[in-house]
């Protein structure tokens, strides 16, 4: 029976998993004696499971001719159709909200964007907050699995930079990659990655509990950190009781969004070597050091009139606030440090949000839960630029460092540049569409980058006055939802789906 169930189309399996997950917030609401919410989530779970069962029976014998195309379409359908199912209990729980707002919330959570139309955390119940964080956590795991099971064999999602010469995330199991169909790969990698993903989340949850956070807050922040969704029932880490200790724990777990090497299963010696040589980790670490250092040192460069930070302790707080916030937005999580205000006052920068927007655009690692352009693509362009500068000085020189490095500097950089241009065109198109809804240039820019980089909390920190998603018009919300899906799937996947060759045979 389990073989028949696991052989169902991906969208049906995801619907069933999403419906079954509603039982967790239902149990939480029942434990809190919130019977209205418990009923809302329980009934929605039963209806969702019945819907998944009926569709499963109807398509049980369906065999797509092209598995790869079918799974890409299923992935697109999951981000468009599945939030409608997931939004039902949230809509019923909140009560005084429109279904469009609940759908927006679920699209944002499933794509790990973390943008919310409910500005006041007190408006939502504990079960609703848990549901938002849980959907974001499941969305992060979906990204993990589909990246190595679907995107890697098709050379999409950042793996196109590595090409055939790269050591893809599926390289440890070549027989699965080259022989098995995508359905088998999905099962194989889901079983392999779920214990790692769950164990990391539980470890962070326990750590935050020890630091003083309430169980719901600790669970939400743990799931949001691993999924890089930035969802919080208390408005982020600034409202958490764990303080500096909690921020330090979350900071350590940001590393899992910078490179897939941090959670791959390998031998200890080989693992340490590959971590030290990993270009994504090195580039992420470089940005995490250089950007906060720039913010910190600018106090002496040009902000002498700023009185904040004359004491040593104030300077240390400013440095920590910038380090935490920079790495948070580089991983596209979007948590703001409680000391970020001190960092802004220390630096004297009038628009520090521009720095965070740039970091969110860069994003995290390939096959991680982070969004953005991805560090590997930026690294390929960086290596290509360094090589071109060397050729200007020494025109007849030959680039070394091996065949893979040469491939990354040439073919990899070429494909990375194509993606970067497509991403820039997407930014221009979304900004134009948002401007037609009546938004000004600055607001449209921030919202566009927040949606395409899947960094929803950026809207609350990039501008001097926070941008409220609840005040947007319905057309603007639809545009942002489409942008979130586009940012999560990436433009090259959409281009692949529109390619006529992809549909032949």
Secondary structure, 3 states (H helix, E strand, C coil): CHHHHHCCCHHHHHHHHHHHHHHHHHHHHHHCCCHHHHHHHHHHHHHHHHHHHHHHHHCCCCCCCCHHHHHHHHHHHHHHHHHHHHHHHHHHHHCCCCHHHHHHHHHHHHCCCCCCCCCCHHHCCHHHHHHHHHHHHHHHHHHHHHHHHHHCCCCCCCHHHHHHHCCCCCHHHHHHHHCCCHHHHHHHHHHHHHHHHHHHHHHHHHHHHHHCCCHHHHHHHHHHHHHCCCCCCCCCHHHCCCHHHHHHHHHHHHHHHCCHHHCCCCCHHHHHHHHHHCHHHHHHHHHHHHHHHHHHHHHHHCCCCCCCCCCHHHHHHHHHHHHHHHHHHHCCCCCCCCCHHHHHHHHCCCCCHHHHHHHHHHCCCCCCCCCCCCHHHHHHHHHHHHHHHHHHHCCCCCCCCHHHHHHHHHHHHHHHHHHHHHHHHHHHHHHHHHHCCCCCHHHHHHHHHHHHCCCHHHHHCCCCCCCCHHHCCHHHHHHHHHHHHHHHHCHHHHHHHHCHHHHCC
